[in-house]
Amino acid sequence: MSSEIAPHIWLPEPKLAFHPDRVSDRHVHPLRGLLNFGPHSAGLVPTPIRVATLAPATEGNRLYEFMRELNAAFKPSERRDYLPEWPGFQRVFGLHMRGAGTGCHIELEPQFESEFLESEKPHITLADRLLRAIQSLEGRRNEFDVLFIYLPQRWAKGFNSFNDEDFDLHDHLKAATAARRLPIQVVREDRALSYPCRASVMWRIGLALYVKAGGVPWKLADVDSDTAYIGISYAVRPPASDLPRFVTCCSQVFDADGSGLEFVAYDAHEVDIQRENPFLSRAEMFRVMTRSLDLYRRRHAGKSPRRVMVHKTTEFKEDEIDGAMEALHLCEAVDLVQVIEDTNWRGIRIESGGQGKKKGMPAAFPVSRGTLIGLSGREALLWTHGNVQGIKENGSYFQGSRSTPRPIRLVRHAGHGPWDGTANAVLALSKMNWNNDGLYDPLPVTLGYAKVLARVVKRMPGLGSAPYQFRFFM
């Protein structure tokens, strides 16, 4: 048996589209694309975006000042090789944002501070008080679009529990407000108000605000048409919960444009646990795939996709494969792909010589993002993290600028053919996180979103049958 691996190929950096019709409005850099062309959904989001606020006593003005910053210009003081200047919210997105009307701005009572300090369970005290304040705004829901919630650092001991409770304040608030179809933006003092690089903060919050108000900043420019991309993640409720312990959370069903604004989630009853990982029965997998396919058809005038690609982080068991194939029998091609983030593989670039570079020496930059090595017809290595050309005005760009990037391992449990199409879809979907100002994420958004959704959904008391919009969970 040979110890050699297959030659590698390189997939170019996927482009993003910033207009539904003009093919010229494309760019590999999401933020520069926004600056050059504006958002994909330009003109479709009502202006102005109206922001309600919730803050500690006497500190509502800190949120007002923060909102004014969103309309100002800032030069980056970090990630200068990637982050462009923030020119103001209106310049980027083409619409205004302002504070909502009187009655949409709440400050907690001064006595809450002493109640919080004296509480034996400060996380419960804080969460309950914030939720009561949020409930008081429900009568004015038609007067604002997004709610900003300011959390000062002195409340940090209420952000998580420090015992066996599975509690996270951010996820707890999202679970409660998502059920009310109310988009919120948590504004922490340490991560937003006091963070030194104001351009970085404005890009992150500005993007989030636009999406939570219903906007689409960009879509994928070049992926296979008539293909649906589905991500599956599982959530586990605490043992003390009287609700079903396992929740199957299916992330957005992304179409060929990378557009997936809704997702389905439901309680799973037929679950087999192996090595702490849940696996679905044939009937449960059939159920989740059928609901996912229905979601795609609803957005495409009843038409089924020609091809479906399903991602999850654990292997596909035989029952899961059978259930998926039964549900997707009308599709011409079905790919069931396990995406493994934690691998032992590493790779370094070696100079080939020329232009003053000594042949055989390690290169100054790591393996290029988009490098693909097929290990077999069933497995391949893909570098979703690595060196990228065309981001800086000249030279290479390595996001994070540290460590040796490791590839993700793709394991195909169903499907066949070259790895190029499968890997290119994963690479493109790694650029579809609208809740991040970076060039890409390590994982495709099918799995990145699914993890976020699962974390929040398991805290919701009831799931219902209607699809959810992801903007309520961001």
C-alpha positions, 0 to 999 in steps of 0.5 A: 500500500502506498503512503502517498496521498492524492495531489491537492487542488485549489478552489478559488475564494467564493464571491458574494452577490450584492444585487439580485440581477446585476452580475457585476455587483460581486466581491470576495470581501463581504464588507468591501462589497457592501461599501461598493454596491450596497446590500442585496436587499437594498430598498426592501427594508423600511426606513428608518429602522426604529430602535427601542432600548432597555438599560439600567437606571439612569443609563439609557443615555449610554445606549443613545450615545452608542446609537449615535456612534453607529451614524458616525465614521470610524477608522479601524485600529485592529485587523487593518489588513481586512477591516475597512473604515466604517462610514456610518450606518446610512452610508453602508446600508442606504437607510436610516436608523433612529430611536423609537418613539416615547414609551419604547425606552425603559430604564430599570428601577434604581432598587434593582441594583441592591436586589441583584447584589443581594440575590443568592441566584443573581442570574435568575434575578437579572433574567426575570427582571429583564423579561418583565421589562421586555414584556411591558414593551409588547403593547408597543411592538408596532412602534419599533423594529429592534430592541437594544438591551444594555448589560453593564459589566458589573452585572457579569455574575448574572450572565451565567450560572456557577453551579450545575444549572445550564444557564446562559443569559444571552440564550435565555433572553433569545429563547424568550423573545424569539417565541414573541417574534421580537428581535433583540440586540444585546449590547454588553459594556465590555464587548461593545461600549468599551471595546477599543476598536470602534470600527470593528464594533460598528461593523458587527452591530451594524450588520446585526441591526440590518439583518434583524430588521429584515435585511439581506446583506449578501448572497452567494454568487456562484453555486449549483442551481436547484440545490438545497443545503441542509444542516442538522444539529441536536440540542439536549435539554437539562435532565431536570426539565420535564420536557422531552430531553432531545430536540432535533434542530434543523437549521435553515434550508439554504437554496442556491443563493445561500438564502435561508431565513427560516428553519424548522425545529421539533422534539425528537422522541426516537433517539439512540445515544452512542458515546454521548452523541444522539442518532435519529431513528429512520422515522425521525430522520424521515420526519426532519427531512420531510419538513425541511423539504417542505420548507424549501418547496414553500419558498420555491413555488412547490418545486423540489430541489434537484440535489440535496446536500445534508451536513452534520457533525456526527456520522450518518447511521444506517437508519438515518441514511434510510430515512433521508433517502426515503424522504428525498426520493424525488431528488436526483442526487442526495449527499449526506456529508459529515463535517469533522472540525477537530482533526489531527491533520496539518499542512504547511506550504513549501516554496517551489522556488522563483522570485527570490524564494528558496525551493523547499523552504517553508513559505511565509504564509500557510496553506491556502484556504480552499485547498482540497485533498481527496483521501478516498472516494469517501473522505477528503480534507478541505482547508476552510481556514488559511491564506487568501489572495485578493483581500488586501490591496497586495499580498496575502491575508491570513485571518487571525494571523496565528497558528497552523490552520487545520483542515476539516474532514469531509466524510461522505455517507451517501453520494458520489462523484468528484469532491470539487462540488461538495467542497466548493459548497462548504467553502461558499457556505462558510461565508454566509454568517450574517452575524459576523464581520469576518471573511469566513467561519471555520464551518459552513453556515448550515452547521454554524447556524444549527449550533446557535439555533440548537443552543437557544431552542432547547431553552424554549418551553414550546416549539410549535410547528411553524418555521422560525425566522433566524433573525430572532435567534441572532 
